[in-house]
Amino acid sequence: MYKFIRQLLFLFPTEGVHHFSMNALKLACKVGFIKRLISQKNTPGNQQLRHELFGLHFKNPVGLAAGFDKNALYLNELEALGFGYVEIGTVTPKPQAGNDQPRLFRLPKDQALINRMGFNNDGVKMVAKRLKEWREKQKNEAKDSPLTPDRYRDHSSLIIGGNIGKNKVTPNEDAWKDYEICFRELFDCVDYFVVNVSSPNTPGLRELQEKDALRKILSHLQTINQTLASATQEPKPLLLKIAPDLTREQIDDVIDLALEIKLDGLVATNTTIDRSGLQTPDAELSTIGAGGLSGKPLTQRSTEIVQYIAQKTQGTIPVIASGGIFTGADAREKLQAGASLIQVWTGFIYEGPGIVQNICQELA
């Protein structure tokens, strides 16, 4: 059924269809019995898929990567689709419009996307406000439900990650200030943090992946993390998202730094600037222009990086795998390579709203 719907949706501009589809789902989920039907169909029931990581309880290992719900607008709907966790953002201190449209492109021959969104988001204060309101609503609903497990009484079973970045106008030497602002504003709103210095769509951002620049940002955040923790609240898990285009030596630097600063994990990987091996004609790629490539072409490279990190660290640094995951077989490949959890994004676009259920059925 979704393949037919996808053919229709793919006739229209990519970014517009994204908003149309999610707003249609949002409207449907406002009707109680429709939301229950969607949840019953898409929520995996296998208890063996539950996973504990970073001290958090994930109802299943399938998450939605950052960039899909940048502004925390669709958490209710994404939970109904069965996701175990959702990473919001990338969020920046100040609102920004992002790059000029069109900035999101489909490559159907390659089951891929190219995006150059440019961290378009409503700014951290607005996103934090939405998250606080959503959490309060979920907390009240959970307490009123006799079906809610005890450990979920005080919050939704949907784990929320906060992916944070810097504003485009902020010079790299001041980037640490932007990450601090976002970290402080979201500390009480998210379950874990991901530092994004690996998007190819903000000029100069990837320069922050160099060891000294990273150390300044991450060590500062860890200091704040300890300061904001209290007798009733642990420090928040802090992860770093890395690019698939890093050299072996650069990955080694990231690993060394992660161990030195005691990061809780890595997300591997972001989108790639590599265009090799694509079936999409070069002329079409030239027309599309710059941007980060995601989807099936990234599958092998992201798996290689996950496996390298897992072997290099002997599994001491948890890895969330992202890149080219469409099916349960794709997910199993990442988990067998050493990943603790997986994230989808482009696969969601191509496989449709049943992707979580389908992956979980194959993993069970």
N, C-alpha and C positions, 0 to 999 in steps of 0.2 A: 504493500500500500504506500509506504513512504517513498519508494523509488518513483512512483507516479507523481506524488506530490512534489518531490524534489525536482523532477523535470519541469514542472510548472514554475516553481520558485526560482529555478536557475535561469528563467527567461528575463528576470528583473535584476536591477543593480544590487550587488551583494550586500552593501551596508544597509540599504533601505529594507531589504527582505529580512535581514537579521532583526531589526527593530519591529517590523510588522509581525513577524512570527512570534517573538517573545511577548509583545503586547497582546496578541490574540490569545496566547496561553495564559497570560495574566488575567485577561477578561474571563476566560473559561474557569479559572481557579477561584474566581470570586463566588461562583456558585458551589455551595458546599458539597452536594452529591457528586458533581462533576470532578471536583478536586479529589474526593475520596476514590472515585473510579480510576482516575489517573494514578493516584498513589498506589492503589491495590494492584494495578497492572504492572507498575514499574518498580516497586520497592522489592528488592531481593529479600527472600525470607530465610535464607540459609544462615544459621547462626555461626557456622564455621568461617564465614567471610568477615566476621567482626575482627578488628585488629586494634592493638594498642601500640601507640608510638608517641614519643615525646610526652608521655603521661596523659595522652588524650585517647578517648575511645572512638574509633572510627567504625561505623556500622557496616561499611564495606570499603575495599581499597580503591574504589574508582572515584576520582575527583575531577572537577572542572578547572582547567588551567586559567590563570589570570588573562585578562583581555576580553573575556566573553561578557562578564557582568562587571564592568569597570566601576560602576557607581552604586553597587548593592541595590539594584532595582528589582531583581527577579529571584531573590533567595527563596521565597515561599514556593515559587513555581519549580525551581531547580531541585528543591527538596522533594517535591511531589514526583519528580522524574527519577528519584532514587539515588541521587549523588550522595556519596559518603561525606564529601567535603567540597567546598567551593572556595576558590581563591579570588577575592575581589581585587580590583585595581587593574593596572598600576595606578596608584593614587599619588598625587603630588600636592605640595603645600597649598598652592594657589590653583584655582580653576584654570584650565587651558583648553582651547578649542582643538588642538592637535593640528595635523597637517591638512592641506587643502584636499578636498574630494575631487575625483574618486581616489580612494586610498585603501580599498580592499578588493581583491581580485581573485576569481576562481580559475584554477587550472584543472579542468575535469579530466583531461587525458592523463594527468599525473596524480589525480586525487589529492590535490594540494591547494593551498591558498598563498597569496602574497599580500602582505599588509604593510602599510607605512602609516599607521594610525597616528603615532606621535604622542602617546600618553594623553589622549583626550579624556578629560574627566572633570567632575564637578568640584574638585578640590577637597582636601581632607576634612574640613569642618562639616561640609554637607554630607559626605559619606559617613562620617562618624555619627552624625545625627540620625541618619537612616538606620545604621546598625544598632544604635541604642534603642530606638523605637521598635525595631524588629525583635531584638532580644527580649524586651519587656513583654511584647505580645506573645512570643513563644513561651516564655516562662509562665505566664498566666494560663495559657492553654494547656501546658504540660501539667501544671498543678491540678487543673480541673479534670484531667483525663485519668481514669482508673487503669488505662492500658500502658501508661508511661512507666518504663523501668525506673527504679529509684535513682540510679546514677544520672538520669537525664532530667530529674525534677527541677533543677535550677537553671537549665538551659536547653535549647533545642539539641536534638541528636545530630543536627547538621553542623559539622566542624567548619569554622570560617577562618581562612587565612587572609592576611593583609599583605598584599604585594605593594611595596613602596618604591618611589623613584624621586627624581629631582625635576624641577621645572626647566623648560628649555632655555630660559633666559638666565638661569643660575650658572655662573662660571664653575668649572670643575673644582677649582680650589676652595669653593664655598659649598660644594655638594653635600658635605657632611652635615651642614646646617639644615638642609632640606630633609634629609633622612631623619634627623633628630625630631624635627617638627612633626613629621608624619608618624613616627614611632610614639611620641608622647600622646598625640591626639587619638591614636587608635588603640592604645595599650589596653584600655578597659573594654574594647569593642570586638577584638579578634582573639582567636585561640593561638595563632602562631604568626610569625612574620617571615616574609621573603624579601630580601634586598635585591632589587633589579638594577644591575649595572650592565646588562648584556643585550638590551634591545638595540637593534641596528637603526632605529628610526628617530633617535634623538642625537643630533650632531655631537660627537665627542664623548658620548656616554660610555662606550666600550673601553675608552682609555682608563676608566676607573677600575677595570679588571686587573690592571697592573698591581703587583703585590703591595707596594708602598701606599698607593691610593686606597686600595681595599682595606689595608690594615687600619688606616686612619678612620674610615667610616665604621668598620665593624667593631673595632675595639671601643670606639666612642659609644656605639649603640649597646654593647655589652655592659659598659659602665652604667649607663642610664637604666638598663634592664634590671640590674641589681638594686639600683636606687629606688625604682618604682615598685619593686616586689615588696611584699609585706608579710606579716605573720599569717595572714589568711590567703595570700596570693603568691604563687611561685613566679619566678622570672618567666617570661614568655619564650617559647622555642624560637630560635633565630636561625634562619636558613639563608643561603645564597643561591641565586639562580645564575647558571653559567651558560655561555654560548657554545654551540657545537663547533664553532670555528677556531677554538683555542688549540694551540699546539700542545704536544705532550709535555713540554717543559712548563708551559703556562698552567696546565692542569695540575702538574706537580706543585707549582707555587700555590695554587688554590688549596690543595690538600694540606700542604704544610701550614698555611695560614689558618685553615679551618681547625686543625689540631691545636695550633698555638692559641687561638682566640676562643677555642672550645665552642665552635658553632655546633648547633644541634643537627644540622644536615645540609644537604645540597639538593638543588633541583636541576636535573639534567634532562633536557636542555631547552634553551630558548630557540627562536627561529634562526635560520641560517642565511647568509648572503651568497652562498654557493649556488650556482645554477647548472652545475654539470650533470649530465645524464638525463635531462628532462625530455619528455616526448613533445611537450609544447614547442611549437616552432620558435626559432630565435627572433623572427620578426615580431611575433606577438609579445615575447618577453621584452624586447626593446621598447615596444609601445607602452607596456605596463611600467617599465622603469624600475627604480630602486624600491627596496622593501625587504622584509624578512619572509623567507619561504618556510612554510610548515606543511605537515601532512606526510604522505607515504614516502616521499624522497628523503625524509629525515630519519626514517625508521632505523636503518642500519647504523648510521653514525651515532645516534643517541644511545642505542643499545651498546655500542662499543665503548662509549664514555662511561655509561653506567657500570659496565663490567670492569673497566679499568679502575675506576674509583673503588669499587667493592673489593677487588683483588689487592689493590695497592694498600688499602687501609684495613684489609682483613675484616671488612664489615663493621668497623668501628664508627664509621660516619654513615648514618642512614641516608639513602638516596630516594628522592621522589622522581620517578621516570616520566618524562614528557617528550613526545615526538613520534608521530606516525602510528599511534595506537587506534585501531579501528575495531578490532575483534578480540575475542577471548584469547585466541592464539597469540596475537600481538602483545596482549597484557601478560600472558604467561611467559613469553620470551623475555620481557623486561624483568619480571619477578625472578625468573631463573638466572638472569644476569646479575642479580643482586639487589634489585630495587625493593624497597619496603612498601611503597604505594605507587599508584600510577595516576596520570592526569590525561584527560582528552580535551581536545578543542576542535581541530579540523575534522577529526573523526566524528564528532557530534554533528557537524554540518552535513557530512556525506552519509552517515548511517542513520541519523534521525533520533527522535526522542526515546527510542527503545534501546539506545546503546548501552546504558548502565545495566539494564536487565539482561541483555544479550551477553555482555562480557561476564557478568556474575554467574550466569547459568553455565557458561563454558568453563569458568574457573572452579565451580563447585564440584 
